[in-house]
């Protein structure tokens, strides 16, 4: 609806807004497909599961957003240079108001769901709905200014939305690239894990600390050094307890601990 009304009225702001909405639909579809693949449990061929599948789809989403935003940016620049005007229509205003209302309630709903489930996808979703409310509000302002023959603001809003889509796409691209390239866990979580290990008096030293992302979660691999006189049973019991404590941390999917007697 946004696309049709935007093209008929030649409003760059509405066309850009419609592309932003279309990218949201595409992103949601790709996330849904990626999430289904990512939720497939580990098997013989994929020992750590399929969690990275979602980031492969995220990479495709980000690239499409960057390409689209570049085209939108060019169109908006040309609109400003050529001083293009759009045809005011009450449908433009109606579409904006409906979008703002719907997006506001989606924002409130997804924010409530995020607080209940503390899910990273829901967090991204509610922030996206909030940003869409702001973007469409600026689109509405540019349309209303058209009543006073102030058309340049329409191109400026189109420009702003294209930059926003590019920025969002770039953020997704960097995040996806980092996970697919096995980025290490953040220093804060690493320190929490090390503190858990240091709390065990039997552990004399910790070496070979590695983390592997499997999607939103990580596999932790580390070596603990203990007294060589400790029995095999006690040393493995110590390692098992430490693994359980590490797995209780939100971002951790699995912990693998090697016991080295000294």
Secondary structure, 3 states (H helix, E strand, C coil): CHHHHHHHHCCHHHHHHHHHHHHHHHHHHHHHHHHHHHCCCCCCCCCCCCCCHHHHHHHHHHHHHHHHHHHHHHHHHHHHHCCCCCCCCHHHHHHHHHHHHHHHHHHHHHHHHHHHHCCHHHHHHHHHHHHHHHHHHHHHHHHHHHHHCCCHHHHHHHHHHHHHHHHHHHHHHHHHHHHHCCCCCCHHHHHHHHHHHHCCCCEEEEEEEEEEECCCCEEEEEEEEECCCCCHHHHHHHHHHHHHHHHCCCCEEEEEEEEEEC
